[in-house]
């Protein structure tokens, strides 16, 4: 079977799942708890439709598509970072002191990404879209990958009873894992055509996988908030002590 047919299958199948899942989240009673999911799904669906319509009207090689692509890519990465931050907030729902520490760390990380991207862009003044936006999106994407991994480890450490959140975080991990590897391959091969095609297919496959995990987590896993009495964890105790100094 032709690779492009498989890619389009994942793409349009993803649109259907995104639409159905977004509607379910909006009409369900879990809107507040799933606001991060609703934000990212809305951006995914909006970006996909905007790109598809632009290709249909102007073509994939048009300057209009280039501007739409980079603008929607920026919105997607920003919404992804916001979603990861909201996942951290949900994970620290019973740990307010820890949340103050995590919130400060997330703010510092975002500022550092902006600073590093701006420093790289300062040496490439030719075009905003192809330089700063590209560098910023790439840097923030890999930052989200690291943050999501840290969030997963945090959930294990605090022995979270929020099974739904654990699956949502794992879904984001699926979306990150494949594209991170294929993007590295693109850089190693200096943008060779096969590597770019593999990266495009992998991104759609991993996004589709994330949507399947999210669908299971939202529809079949009960949304529960359980206050669990647990033993004191050394790392958490150190963070609390630092905040009280």
N, C-alpha and C positions, 0 to 999 in steps of 0.2 A: 504493500500500500504506500502511496506517495506521502512523503513527510509533511507536505503542505496540507494535505487532507486531514491528517492526524492533528496538526497544529490548529486548523480551523475548527475541528471537532471539539478540542479542549477549550478554544476561545469562546465559541457560541454556547457550548454546554455550560461554561462558567457564567456567561451572561444570564442564562436561565436560572441557575442556582442562586446567583447574587440577587436577582429580582425576587424570587420566591422567598429567600431567607430574609431579605430586607423587609418585605411586606409582613412576614411572620413576626419579626422583631417589633415592628411599629404597632401592630394590632395586638400583640401579646401584653401581658402585665409585667414584663421584665424590661421595659424600655430604659428605666434609670440604670439598672445594673448592666445593661448591654449597650450603653450609649457609645462606647468605643467601637464596638462591632458595627453599629449602625453608621457611624461616621466613615469608617474605612470601606464598608460595603458600598455606601453612596458614592464615594470617590472612585472606587474601582469601576462601578457601573457607569458613572458619568464619563470617566476617562476613556473607557472602552468604546462607548457609543460616540463620543466626540471624535475619536481617532478614526473609527470606521466611517462615519459620515464625511469626514474631511478627505479620506482616501477616495471615497466614492465620487465626491464632487470635484476635487482638484488633482488627485493622484498622489502616489506615495513619494514621488520625487519633487513635489511642489514646495515652495517656501511656506505656504499656508500650513501644510502638514508638519513641517519642521517646527514652526512656532507652536502649533497645537500640541505636538508631541512633548516638547520640552516644558511647556506650561503645565500640562496635565501630569507629567512625570514629577515636577516639583510639588504639585498638590498631593500626589500619591505618597511621596516620601514624607512630606510634612504630616499628612494624616496618619501614616504608619508610625511615625515617631510619637504623635499625640496618643495613638491607641496603646502603644507600649507604656507610655507614662500613665495612662489611665489603668492599665493592667497592674502596674506597680501600686497605684493608689488602692485598688481593690485588694491586692495581696496584703497591704499594710493597714487594712481597715480596722483591725484590732490592735494595731501597733502604732499609735499616733506619734510617739517620740521617734520611732524608726522612720516614719513617713516624713517628718521634718528633715531628717538627715538625707533621705533618698531624694526628696524634692530639691534640696540644695544641690545634690550631686548631679541630678538630671539637668538643672539649669546651667551648671558649670560645663557639663559635657556639650550642651547645645552651643554655648558661647565659643567653646574651643573649636568645634566643627566649623562655625562661621569664620573664626579667625584664621584657621588653617586654609580653608577654601579661599578666603580673601587674599591670603598671602600668595597662594598659587596663581590666582587670577591676576595679581599685580604684575606678573611677568608675561601675561597673555592678554593684551588689551584689545585684540582684534574684534572679538565678537562676544557679547554677553551670554547668549544662549549656548554657544558651543564651548565656552570656557568656564565661567563662574557657575552657571546652573549645572553643567555637567559635573564639575568638580564637587560642588556642594551636594548634589544628589548622591553621587557615588560615596562620598565620605559619610554622609548621614545614613545611607543604606547600611554600610558596614558597621557603623556605630549602633544602629538598631539591632543588627545581628548579635553583637556583643551584649547589648543590654538585655535582649530577650533570653540569651543563654544565662546571664546572671539572674534574671527573674526566675527562670526554671530552677536554678540552684537554690535561690531564696525560698521558693515554695517547698522544696524538699527539706530545707533546714528548719523552717518554722512549722513543719508538719501540717501544712494547710489542709483543712477539711473541705475546701472549695474545689471539688472535682471538676466542675465545669470550667473554672478559670484555668486549671491545669491543662485541660484539653485545648482551650483557646490558645494558650501559650505554645503548646506543642504544634498546633496548626500553623502558627506564625513561623515556628522553627522549620517546618516543612517547606514553607514558601521561601525561606532564606537559604536553606542548605544547598539545594541544587544550583540556583543562579549564582551563588557565591563562588562555587567551583568553576562553573562555565565562564563567568566573567574573568576569573583568573586565567583560564585557558585562552580567552580572547586577547588578554594582555600579553601572554607568553608567545602567542602566534602572530602578534602585531596586527590583529584584526583580520585574520584569514577568514575567507568566506564560510568555510565549513564550521569554524568555531562560532561565528556569528549566528549561523542558522541553528546550531545546536543550542546556543544560549537562548535564542528566541523560543524554541520548542520547549526547552527545560523550564523556562519561566512560566509558560502557560500550563505545563504539566503540574508544576509545584503549586501554582495558584489554585488549580483545580483540586489538587490533593488537600490543600488548606481548607477550601470551601466544603469538601466532604467531611473533614474532621469537625469543622465548625457546625455544620448541619447536625451531625450526631450530638455534639456537645449541647447545642441550644435546644434541640427538640427532644432528645432522649435522656439527657442527664439533668436531674433536678437541680434547680438553682437554689442553693441552700447556704445559709450563713450560720455556722455552728461555733459557739464559743467553747473552745476546748481548753481544759486545764492540762497544762503540759509542763514538763520539767524545764528549768532555766537552761538556756543554751548559751555557752560561753561567749560566742561572737556577739549575740544580741545584748548580753550583759555589758560587754565592752562598749558597744555603740551607745547604750543608754547612759553609761557612766560618763562618756565623753560629752554627751549633750547636757548633762547636769553640771558640768564643770563651769 
